[in-house]
Amino acid sequence: MAGADTIERLRQFLRELAPQARSMLIGEIERSLLREEQAAGADAALHELLLQELRRVVRDQRAGVPRIGSAARLFFKPLEPFLVDDRADHNHPGRIARSSLEPLWTWIRRDLLPQDANILAGEVSAALLGNNEPQADHITRAFQDRVVIVIDTNLEAAASDEAIRRRMLAQIGTHRAYEDATTLKCALNGRDALATLAAHLPLRIGNLARSQLDECKAMVERASVRNGELFLYALLTVMTRLAAPWQLIRLGVKAAGSDTAARVAETHYGVAISIVLADLERLVGELRDDLRSGRGVAVCAMLKTIHDALRGLRTELDLPVDSTWGRALSALRAQIADLLRAEIESMPGRVRRLLRPRPSIEIRPNSELDAGEVAETEMLVEFVGACRLFAGELAINEMTQRTFAELQQYLDSGMRSLLDGVRHAGMADRSFRQSQVDAAVRFCAKVFGKQYASLLDKAAEVASAKERKTARA
């Protein structure tokens, strides 16, 4: 529980940051994660956690996600490991979309236990105002127990009567209402066993292997030995601690004693593969939304996460292409390639549009390139560079190599004309031509490296100094 409280305080701190400060923090963390020396260890785990929370804060603020009250937050606290930041209609085994919490709370207050829920809200508020958190927790636990009994009764009735089922689903109102109600019941009913499991797990598991793999498997089975329904939620609890969530599949491989997908599917650990594929689909959806919005949140780092998950699934599991899981994985790779194609292939054109030499008659006096457009294009160049690192697994190898080679050739051959433009510029077009050179230097730093860009920057200073000396003469 302490871990959840710490994350909530971190989330509150990130919400209160100014947008500009948040953007700078995202950029710095992403660059650190993409550097080879930061690829593993405690720093990488902290950076991944920060990026995850930053993505959540930015998306919540963009989408205007409603905040729930104190009583509801305490009530849903056992669900925290099973919440997912995704659209409510996506199928995530054993997980609930964060946006579904408000409809679930409305269902409880309006249709299940309206009087008890109103009493709970008043008593919890009074306890928290009196700084008595243990009392608030005690009241909430008693209410959770009553909710479990009522939901279980509703689910049993819905299973035997279609009319009752339809009414219950309509009352809840979420896309996956039956699954959401089941997850809520199981998470509340197993809160103590799952909390014990969480308390014994390391806060962060950098690599689920060897003795740690055996220990996690044993803990999962202990947590679910008395209640088989908790097995799925025990797996998800372990996944929340993994630095690389895709490594959850190793529990399935361990249980089957084989990396053959069919053998894993025969064990009850086969659901781990479905969990990882659903989470990978969520990440691809986030990537799509960020690319379309033009306001991506650490897209390069997200690409690395997706790449690592794809590689892990393909190398640690023998997945036949014609199997259900194999087809799902192939479809995700094709979807990623389609998403990235437009961004990758548009990059050289955007660079050329900014840097093309213009006759003086086309330049407004004392104008400059738009700083926002230059920054966006620089981010796109960096993004395509990151795509090159992961191109093989993302099925975009030929596309990125061709596009990047085109950009390299254009920058290499075009810098001379840009420097000549600065050297012979007049008073009216000098600032514009200088801004083109400055933009080209920034792009070259991403393509050829900082040392090469530094040499170009010095050449630009020399050209500009000659131009000023000529103008004074």
C-alpha positions, -999 to 999 in steps of 0.1 A, spaced: 0 0 0 29 23 7 39 20 -29 5 30 -41 5 61 -18 39 71 -31 28 68 -67 -3 89 -60 18 117 -44 41 115 -74 11 118 -98 -2 148 -78 33 165 -81 34 159 -119 -1 173 -123 9 205 -107 39 211 -129 37 237 -156 31 222 -191 65 236 -203 83 220 -173 65 188 -179 75 187 -216 111 194 -207 111 166 -181 96 141 -206 123 150 -232 151 145 -207 138 112 -194 132 99 -229 167 108 -241 182 91 -210 162 59 -216 173 58 -253 210 61 -244 227 27 -241 242 33 -208 208 39 -193 192 8 -208 191 -12 -175 193 -8 -137 176 12 -111 178 45 -130 160 30 -160 133 15 -138 127 50 -122 127 66 -156 101 41 -169 79 48 -139 81 85 -143 73 83 -180 43 61 -173 29 86 -148 37 115 -171 18 99 -199 -12 93 -177 -12 129 -164 -10 143 -199 -37 121 -213 -60 126 -184 -57 164 -187 -61 162 -225 -92 140 -222 -107 157 -192 -110 125 -171 -134 132 -142 -120 129 -106 -139 108 -81 -144 117 -44 -124 105 -13 -149 77 -4 -147 63 -39 -109 65 -40 -106 45 -8 -132 21 -20 -114 14 -53 -79 13 -38 -76 -25 -40 -83 -22 -78 -52 0 -84 -30 -29 -98 -58 -39 -121 -66 -5 -136 -56 2 -172 -53 35 -190 -71 25 -222 -105 28 -239 -132 10 -219 -141 -13 -249 -107 -29 -251 -104 -64 -237 -78 -67 -209 -82 -99 -190 -88 -91 -153 -84 -54 -157 -107 -24 -157 -103 8 -177 -97 37 -153 -125 56 -171 -150 29 -160 -146 37 -123 -171 65 -123 -199 44 -139 -192 15 -115 -194 39 -85 -227 53 -99 -241 18 -102 -231 10 -66 -246 42 -52 -277 42 -73 -287 6 -78 -269 -17 -53 -264 -1 -19 -276 36 -22 -283 41 16 -250 24 26 -230 44 0 -244 77 13 -235 68 49 -200 57 37 -194 90 20 -203 110 52 -184 88 76 -153 86 55 -153 124 50 -156 129 88 -128 104 95 -105 121 70 -113 156 83 -104 143 117 -71 129 104 -82 94 113 -72 73 83 -74 39 100 -110 46 109 -117 56 72 -101 23 61 -121 3 85 -154 18 74 -145 13 38 -135 -24 42 -169 -31 58 -186 -15 29 -165 -34 4 -175 -67 20 -212 -58 16 -206 -48 -20 -189 -81 -28 -220 -100 -15 -244 -79 -35 -224 -81 -67 -220 -119 -63 -258 -122 -60 -264 -101 -91 -239 -120 -111 -255 -154 -101 -289 -140 -110 -276 -126 -144 -261 -160 -152 -295 -178 -151 -318 -150 -164 -311 -131 -196 -335 -103 -187 -317 -97 -154 -284 -98 -172 -295 -72 -197 -308 -49 -170 -276 -52 -149 -254 -44 -180 -276 -14 -188 -273 -2 -152 -235 -4 -152 -233 12 -186 -197 4 -195 -186 -13 -227 -175 -45 -208 -200 -43 -179 -201 -80 -170 -163 -83 -170 -160 -50 -150 -184 -62 -123 -166 -96 -121 -132 -79 -118 -145 -55 -91 -159 -84 -71 -128 -106 -73 -104 -77 -65 -124 -67 -35 -130 -102 -23 -93 -111 -26 -79 -78 -14 -61 -93 16 -45 -122 -2 -34 -100 -31 -21 -73 -7 0 -100 10 14 -111 -23 22 -75 -32 40 -70 1 63 -100 -5 71 -90 -41 101 -67 -48 90 -32 -56 107 -35 -90 117 -67 -109 143 -57 -135 146 -92 -150 122 -120 -142 146 -150 -143 163 -178 -124 155 -179 -87 132 -148 -89 111 -165 -115 107 -195 -93 98 -174 -63 72 -153 -82 56 -185 -95 54 -200 -60 39 -168 -46 13 -166 -74 2 -202 -66 1 -195 -28 -21 -165 -33 -46 -184 -54 -46 -218 -37 -77 -212 -16 -96 -192 -43 -89 -201 -80 -105 -169 -91 -75 -150 -77 -50 -166 -100 -55 -141 -128 -52 -112 -104 -21 -126 -88 -5 -127 -122 -15 -91 -128 -1 -81 -94 33 -96 -105 31 -78 -138 28 -44 -121 62 -49 -106 79 -59 -138 102 -34 -154 94 -52 -187 57 -64 -184 61 -88 -214 83 -110 -192 51 -123 -175 51 -149 -203 81 -165 -187 58 -178 -159 39 -197 -187 71 -211 -202 82 -222 -168 49 -239 -159 48 -257 -193 85 -267 -192 85 -256 -229 86 -225 -250 60 -240 -274 29 -219 -274 6 -249 -276 22 -264 -245 19 -231 -226 -18 -229 -236 -25 -262 -220 -16 -248 -186 -36 -222 -166 -6 -198 -171 -16 -195 -208 -36 -164 -198 -3 -147 -193 2 -146 -231 -32 -131 -235 -25 -105 -209 8 -94 -225 -8 -93 -260 -36 -71 -247 -11 -48 -230 9 -46 -262 -23 -37 -282 -29 -9 -256 6 5 -262 0 4 -300 -32 23 -294 -14 49 -273 12 53 -301 -15 58 -327 -33 85 -306 0 103 -298 11 103 -334 -23 116 -346 -25 143 -319 9 157 -329 16 160 -291 33 127 -285 43 119 -249 78 103 -251 70 85 -283 105 73 -288 106 56 -254 72 40 -261 86 26 -294 114 10 -274 90 -6 -250 69 -19 -279 100 -31 -297 113 -50 -266 79 -66 -261 76 -78 -297 112 -92 -296 105 -109 -263 74 -126 -275 90 -137 -308 123 -150 -293 111 -166 -260 79 -182 -274 76 -206 -303 45 -190 -318 33 -206 -351 22 -179 -375 -12 -196 -381 -20 -198 -344 -44 -174 -327 -16 -157 -307 7 -158 -338 -19 -141 -360 -25 -114 -332 12 -107 -331 15 -104 -369 -15 -81 -370 1 -58 -344 34 -56 -363 15 -47 -395 -5 -21 -376 26 -5 -362 43 -4 -397 12 13 -411 11 38 -382 48 48 -386 49 49 -424 32 83 -428 54 99 -401 86 84 -415 79 92 -451 68 128 -444 100 137 -426 123 145 -456 96 167 -471 92 187 -440 129 193 -437 131 204 -474 102 228 -469 120 245 -441 155 246 -456 150 251 -493 169 281 -506 146 310 -514 151 341 -536 151 373 -516 118 383 -531 100 355 -513 114 364 -479 95 390 -457 119 415 -443 134 406 -409 114 373 -407 125 340 -394 114 304 -396 85 295 -373 102 282 -341 74 258 -333 76 242 -367 113 239 -364 110 222 -330 83 198 -343 105 189 -373 135 183 -351 114 160 -329 103 141 -361 139 137 -372 148 123 -338 118 101 -340 128 86 -373 163 81 -360 148 61 -331 127 41 -356 160 30 -372 171 14 -339 140 -7 -337 132 -11 -374 138 -48 -378 113 -59 -351 88 -32 -361 88 -44 -398 99 -9 -411 136 -16 -419 136 -8 -456 114 23 -451 135 39 -424 168 32 -441 156 48 -474 141 78 -457 171 85 -434 196 81 -463 175 106 -483 177 131 -454 214 126 -449 221 133 -486 199 164 -485 215 179 -454 250 170 -466 245 186 -500 223 215 -489 244 231 -462 268 248 -486 240 267 -503 225 277 -469 259 290 -457 263 309 -490 229 324 -484 240 337 -450 273 349 -465 256 370 -492 225 380 -473 213 416 -472 198 434 -442 162 424 -450 167 386 -455 197 381 -431 176 369 -401 156 344 -422 186 328 -438 204 326 -404 173 309 -389 175 283 -418 212 276 -410 204 273 -372 176 248 -380 199 228 -403 225 226 -376 199 213 -351 187 187 -377 223 177 -384 229 171 -347 202 145 -347 214 129 -380 252 131 -379 259 137 -343 268 167 -321 304 169 -332 295 173 -368 268 199 -359 294 218 -339 316 221 -369 287 234 -390 278 258 -363 314 273 -364 312 275 -402 279 294 -399 295 318 -375 324 324 -399 300 330 -428 279 353 -407 310 373 -395 321 377 -431 287 389 -441 286 415 -413 321 427 -421 311 431 -458 280 450 -448 300 474 -426 325 480 -454 
